[in-house]
Structure formats: C-alpha cells, structure tokens
Amino acid sequence: MALPASSGESDAALAAAHETAQDALLIERVRRDDSDAFGELVQRHSRRAFSIAYRLLQQREDAEDVVQDAFIRALEHMHTLELGRPFRPWFHRIVVNHALNYRRSRSIRT
C-alpha cells in the first residue's frame, strides 16, 4: 500500500504541473510569432539556465553567451517540441549541450 504524499511533495507536483501548463500556453503563442510570449519564456527560465551554464563553464561571460545562444536555438527549433512535453527539460538539454560544445571548443583553442 502506497503512503500518501506529504503536503510538500503534492505542492511541488502542483507547482510543476502549473509551470508546464503555463509554458505550453506560451509555446503556442510563440509558435504564432508572439515575441512577448518568447520574452516571458526567457524571463521564466533564464536564471536556472544561467546556473546550469555557469556550473559547466565557470565563467560568467561564457555562461551568459551560452544561455543567449540556447534561447535563440530554442526559438529556431520550437516547432520540434512535442505538444504536451514540458519546456524546461527540453530547454535545459539545449543549454547543457551548447555549454559542453562551447567548453570543448574553448579547450581546443587553448
């Protein structure tokens, strides 16, 4: 028999579901060329994206560049995101891949 979820776990699950639903609405607007909706996605996800990039690169300017490039790539490929799939993990994968490629190219130059 499963134990009932604690209040904190259910609150976190509700918050995640709410974020996914809000992102889905924004994505639909972005697909209809609504630049304000893309600005909202940037605002909602830039802090965490920067944190990920900074952890991988250890340079503030490089992390900022990677996040900016990742948002551009996400905008260019927004049509590939399946309807109903959450934006956050999809976008974070773009950030990680871009940061790793950036780090690899930086090490080759050095």
C-alpha positions as a LaTeX table, in Angstrom:
\begin{tabular}{lrrr}
\hline
Residue & $x$ (\AA) & $y$ (\AA) & $z$ (\AA) \\
\hline
Met1 & 0.00 & 0.00 & 0.00 \\
Ala2 & 1.41 & 3.38 & $-1.01$ \\
Leu3 & 1.77 & 6.08 & 1.56 \\
Pro4 & 0.02 & 9.38 & 0.86 \\
Ala5 & 2.28 & 12.12 & $-0.46$ \\
Ser6 & 3.36 & 14.74 & 2.01 \\
Ser7 & 1.98 & 18.25 & 1.60 \\
Gly8 & 5.36 & 19.48 & 0.33 \\
Glu9 & 5.51 & 16.80 & $-2.35$ \\
Ser10 & 1.98 & 17.48 & $-3.55$ \\
Asp11 & 2.63 & 21.24 & $-3.56$ \\
Ala12 & 5.78 & 20.68 & $-5.65$ \\
Ala13 & 3.89 & 18.45 & $-8.07$ \\
Leu14 & 1.13 & 21.04 & $-8.42$ \\
Ala15 & 3.66 & 23.80 & $-8.99$ \\
Ala16 & 5.43 & 21.74 & $-11.66$ \\
Ala17 & 2.14 & 20.97 & $-13.39$ \\
His18 & 1.18 & 24.65 & $-13.28$ \\
Glu19 & 4.56 & 25.67 & $-14.74$ \\
Thr20 & 4.21 & 23.11 & $-17.54$ \\
Ala21 & 0.70 & 24.34 & $-18.36$ \\
Gln22 & 1.79 & 27.98 & $-18.41$ \\
Asp23 & 4.78 & 27.12 & $-20.59$ \\
Ala24 & 2.52 & 25.21 & $-23.00$ \\
Leu25 & 0.36 & 28.30 & $-23.45$ \\
Leu26 & 3.42 & 30.46 & $-24.01$ \\
Ile27 & 4.83 & 27.98 & $-26.53$ \\
Glu28 & 1.61 & 28.05 & $-28.52$ \\
Arg29 & 1.81 & 31.84 & $-28.60$ \\
Val30 & 5.49 & 31.72 & $-29.65$ \\
Arg31 & 4.56 & 29.35 & $-32.50$ \\
Arg32 & 2.11 & 32.04 & $-33.63$ \\
Asp33 & 5.02 & 34.56 & $-33.72$ \\
Asp34 & 4.20 & 36.29 & $-30.43$ \\
Ser35 & 7.51 & 37.83 & $-29.34$ \\
Asp36 & 6.08 & 38.85 & $-25.96$ \\
Ala37 & 5.41 & 35.19 & $-25.18$ \\
Phe38 & 9.01 & 34.31 & $-26.01$ \\
Gly39 & 10.14 & 37.12 & $-23.72$ \\
Glu40 & 8.09 & 35.56 & $-20.93$ \\
Leu41 & 9.73 & 32.16 & $-21.53$ \\
Val42 & 13.14 & 33.84 & $-21.38$ \\
Gln43 & 12.24 & 35.58 & $-18.14$ \\
Arg44 & 10.87 & 32.38 & $-16.58$ \\
His45 & 13.82 & 30.16 & $-17.48$ \\
Ser46 & 16.92 & 32.35 & $-17.77$ \\
Arg47 & 18.02 & 32.19 & $-14.12$ \\
Arg48 & 18.11 & 28.38 & $-14.00$ \\
Ala49 & 19.65 & 28.19 & $-17.48$ \\
Phe50 & 22.43 & 30.55 & $-16.40$ \\
Ser51 & 23.03 & 28.45 & $-13.29$ \\
Ile52 & 23.44 & 25.32 & $-15.40$ \\
Ala53 & 25.76 & 27.01 & $-17.91$ \\
Tyr54 & 27.85 & 28.64 & $-15.19$ \\
Arg55 & 28.29 & 25.34 & $-13.38$ \\
Leu56 & 29.67 & 23.81 & $-16.57$ \\
Leu57 & 31.81 & 26.74 & $-17.73$ \\
Gln58 & 32.89 & 28.57 & $-14.55$ \\
Gln59 & 32.96 & 31.86 & $-16.48$ \\
Arg60 & 30.15 & 34.39 & $-16.16$ \\
Glu61 & 30.51 & 35.87 & $-19.65$ \\
Asp62 & 30.72 & 32.45 & $-21.30$ \\
Ala63 & 27.64 & 31.26 & $-19.42$ \\
Glu64 & 25.71 & 34.38 & $-20.48$ \\
Asp65 & 26.71 & 33.80 & $-24.12$ \\
Val66 & 25.70 & 30.15 & $-23.95$ \\
Val67 & 22.30 & 30.95 & $-22.45$ \\
Gln68 & 21.62 & 33.61 & $-25.06$ \\
Asp69 & 22.60 & 31.21 & $-27.86$ \\
Ala70 & 20.49 & 28.44 & $-26.29$ \\
Phe71 & 17.41 & 30.67 & $-26.28$ \\
Ile72 & 17.99 & 31.51 & $-29.94$ \\
Arg73 & 18.37 & 27.82 & $-30.77$ \\
Ala74 & 15.20 & 27.01 & $-28.79$ \\
Leu75 & 13.28 & 29.67 & $-30.71$ \\
Glu76 & 14.54 & 28.29 & $-34.02$ \\
His77 & 13.53 & 24.75 & $-33.05$ \\
Met78 & 10.37 & 25.43 & $-31.06$ \\
His79 & 8.36 & 23.56 & $-33.70$ \\
Thr80 & 10.20 & 20.33 & $-32.78$ \\
Leu81 & 8.97 & 20.37 & $-29.17$ \\
Glu82 & 6.13 & 17.88 & $-28.98$ \\
Leu83 & 2.82 & 19.24 & $-27.74$ \\
Gly84 & 2.31 & 18.36 & $-24.08$ \\
Arg85 & 6.01 & 17.84 & $-23.37$ \\
Pro86 & 7.45 & 20.17 & $-20.73$ \\
Phe87 & 9.63 & 23.02 & $-21.99$ \\
Arg88 & 12.05 & 23.14 & $-19.07$ \\
Pro89 & 13.86 & 19.78 & $-19.51$ \\
Trp90 & 13.91 & 20.22 & $-23.29$ \\
Phe91 & 15.44 & 23.67 & $-22.96$ \\
His92 & 17.88 & 22.64 & $-20.23$ \\
Arg93 & 19.17 & 19.89 & $-22.52$ \\
Ile94 & 19.82 & 22.56 & $-25.18$ \\
Val95 & 21.73 & 24.64 & $-22.59$ \\
Val96 & 23.81 & 21.66 & $-21.43$ \\
Asn97 & 24.66 & 20.56 & $-24.97$ \\
His98 & 25.58 & 24.07 & $-26.01$ \\
Ala99 & 27.73 & 24.62 & $-22.89$ \\
Leu100 & 29.56 & 21.33 & $-23.42$ \\
Asn101 & 30.22 & 22.20 & $-27.06$ \\
Tyr102 & 31.40 & 25.66 & $-26.00$ \\
Arg103 & 33.74 & 24.18 & $-23.38$ \\
Arg104 & 35.09 & 21.67 & $-25.89$ \\
Ser105 & 35.79 & 24.37 & $-28.49$ \\
Arg106 & 37.40 & 26.56 & $-25.82$ \\
Ser107 & 39.75 & 23.73 & $-24.80$ \\
Ile108 & 40.73 & 23.11 & $-28.42$ \\
Arg109 & 41.67 & 26.78 & $-28.84$ \\
Thr110 & 43.80 & 26.66 & $-25.68$ \\
\hline
\end{tabular}
